[in-house]
Amino acid sequence: MQLKLSASQFSFAPLLLIAPFFLWGTAMVAMKGVIPHTTPLFMAGVRLLPAGVLILIAAVLMGKPQPQGWSAWLWIILFALIDGALFQGFLAEGLVRTSAGLGSVMIDSQPLAVALLSLWLFQEHIGLWGWLGLGLGVVGISLIGLPDAWILQFFDANISVTFGNWQDLFASGEWLMLLAALSMAAGTVMIRFVCRYADPVMATGWHMVLGGLPLWGISSVTESEQWQHLVASEWIALGYATVFGSAIAYALFFYFASSGSLTSLSSLTFLTPVFALLFGYLFLSEVLSPLQWVGVGLTLISIYLINQRDRLAGRNQSVSVEAEDTQPSQRLKAEVH
């Protein structure tokens, strides 16, 4: 893969790179039955604060240094506000107001924003193959998450009906999911600046703790009966989403995001709805439509194009150079004859 991370020294590095997106996708499946029986901001706080404490304990056991100085803490607080409180808050409130499939599509479109920010801030090379992969990825996750009727209606000649549906779409709360996607994209890019002053694992833990506190604070004032209707199986699902879907997934993701190509790493986010869809099929008996299977295929192709974009571009350049080298000899043979 194009990602050149410090984890590459391990033989299971590709599994580590995919792990956050696998855990996020399976956590979405685990949370499906919990959302109707709790409140959004309380659930968002559960995803952050306990997970942040677990990461901090692990970081201390690993001997990671605590943040030092005002610069480090100011960046961590800003990181906590944007990627912690705003992202999880927008996500939780958006999930209540929209379908899980559409929400996943809007959230997992954030690699486009990451690519643009990385191009602007870090001059990361994207190229033709990279942009093609990003476009295919958005199409793929759209086929996975959007209802088939919407996709088929997009090609219908009745433009007024389609326009009316999109008006209803953005009036119902999907804009919260878009804000969540932009918050996550900003947080993915921000980790590069945070890591100039603090250890990435320690910063991830503190940003989750500091980001979870205001969510629980607002929940205590504006929400009620946050946990009274939860049963044992739903607490287990919350525990899985907290430990695996937050603590482990975010620690790995932001550790990898602190170095290597942000565009390549972020493109793996396209795998999240694929895992959610496949495990929903396996454990919840959710049936995949033909369009969704096409979306899965396009998503996998997009990830290959993005992560191999430099190699593909280099291959094309070498072919063109060889063609130019052969042209003089062909002309010489023509002149001799």
URPEGI-V223430 format. One record per residue. N is the residue number from 1. RES is the residue in one letter. D_FIRST is the distance of its C-alpha to the first C-alpha in whole Angstrom. Layout:
n=<N;N>
res=<RES;RES>
d_first=<D_FIRST;D_FIRST>
//
This chain:
n=<1;2;3;4;5;6;7;8;9;10;11;12;13;14;15;16;17;18;19;20;21;22;23;24;25;26;27;28;29;30;31;32;33;34;35;36;37;38;39;40;41;42;43;44;45;46;47;48;49;50;51;52;53;54;55;56;57;58;59;60;61;62;63;64;65;66;67;68;69;70;71;72;73;74;75;76;77;78;79;80;81;82;83;84;85;86;87;88;89;90;91;92;93;94;95;96;97;98;99;100;101;102;103;104;105;106;107;108;109;110;111;112;113;114;115;116;117;118;119;120;121;122;123;124;125;126;127;128;129;130;131;132;133;134;135;136;137;138;139;140;141;142;143;144;145;146;147;148;149;150;151;152;153;154;155;156;157;158;159;160;161;162;163;164;165;166;167;168;169;170;171;172;173;174;175;176;177;178;179;180;181;182;183;184;185;186;187;188;189;190;191;192;193;194;195;196;197;198;199;200;201;202;203;204;205;206;207;208;209;210;211;212;213;214;215;216;217;218;219;220;221;222;223;224;225;226;227;228;229;230;231;232;233;234;235;236;237;238;239;240;241;242;243;244;245;246;247;248;249;250;251;252;253;254;255;256;257;258;259;260;261;262;263;264;265;266;267;268;269;270;271;272;273;274;275;276;277;278;279;280;281;282;283;284;285;286;287;288;289;290;291;292;293;294;295;296;297;298;299;300;301;302;303;304;305;306;307;308;309;310;311;312;313;314;315;316;317;318;319;320;321;322;323;324;325;326;327;328;329;330;331;332;333;334;335;336;337>
res=<M;Q;L;K;L;S;A;S;Q;F;S;F;A;P;L;L;L;I;A;P;F;F;L;W;G;T;A;M;V;A;M;K;G;V;I;P;H;T;T;P;L;F;M;A;G;V;R;L;L;P;A;G;V;L;I;L;I;A;A;V;L;M;G;K;P;Q;P;Q;G;W;S;A;W;L;W;I;I;L;F;A;L;I;D;G;A;L;F;Q;G;F;L;A;E;G;L;V;R;T;S;A;G;L;G;S;V;M;I;D;S;Q;P;L;A;V;A;L;L;S;L;W;L;F;Q;E;H;I;G;L;W;G;W;L;G;L;G;L;G;V;V;G;I;S;L;I;G;L;P;D;A;W;I;L;Q;F;F;D;A;N;I;S;V;T;F;G;N;W;Q;D;L;F;A;S;G;E;W;L;M;L;L;A;A;L;S;M;A;A;G;T;V;M;I;R;F;V;C;R;Y;A;D;P;V;M;A;T;G;W;H;M;V;L;G;G;L;P;L;W;G;I;S;S;V;T;E;S;E;Q;W;Q;H;L;V;A;S;E;W;I;A;L;G;Y;A;T;V;F;G;S;A;I;A;Y;A;L;F;F;Y;F;A;S;S;G;S;L;T;S;L;S;S;L;T;F;L;T;P;V;F;A;L;L;F;G;Y;L;F;L;S;E;V;L;S;P;L;Q;W;V;G;V;G;L;T;L;I;S;I;Y;L;I;N;Q;R;D;R;L;A;G;R;N;Q;S;V;S;V;E;A;E;D;T;Q;P;S;Q;R;L;K;A;E;V;H>
d_first=<0;4;5;8;10;13;12;10;13;14;13;13;10;8;12;13;10;12;15;16;16;18;20;21;21;24;26;27;28;30;31;33;36;36;36;40;41;40;40;37;37;38;35;33;34;34;30;30;33;33;29;29;32;30;27;30;31;28;28;31;31;28;30;28;30;32;32;34;36;37;34;32;34;34;30;30;33;31;28;30;32;29;26;29;32;32;28;30;33;32;30;33;36;34;33;37;37;35;33;30;29;29;29;25;25;26;24;21;21;20;17;19;21;18;17;21;21;18;20;23;23;20;20;16;15;15;16;18;15;13;17;17;15;16;19;19;17;21;22;21;22;25;26;25;27;30;33;33;36;35;32;35;38;35;36;40;43;44;42;45;44;40;41;43;40;38;41;41;37;37;40;39;37;33;34;33;30;29;30;28;25;26;27;23;21;24;23;19;20;23;21;21;24;25;23;25;28;27;25;22;23;27;26;25;28;30;29;29;33;34;32;34;37;38;37;40;42;42;42;45;47;46;45;47;47;43;43;47;45;42;43;41;38;37;37;35;33;33;32;29;28;29;28;24;24;25;25;22;20;21;20;17;16;18;17;13;15;17;14;11;11;13;12;9;10;13;12;11;15;16;15;18;21;19;20;23;24;24;25;28;29;29;31;33;33;32;32;29;30;29;28;26;24;24;22;20;19;18;16;14;14;13;10;9;11;10;6;7;10;10;10;12;15;15;16;18;20;20;22;24;25;26;28;30;30;32;34;37;37;38;40;42;43;44;46;48;48>
//
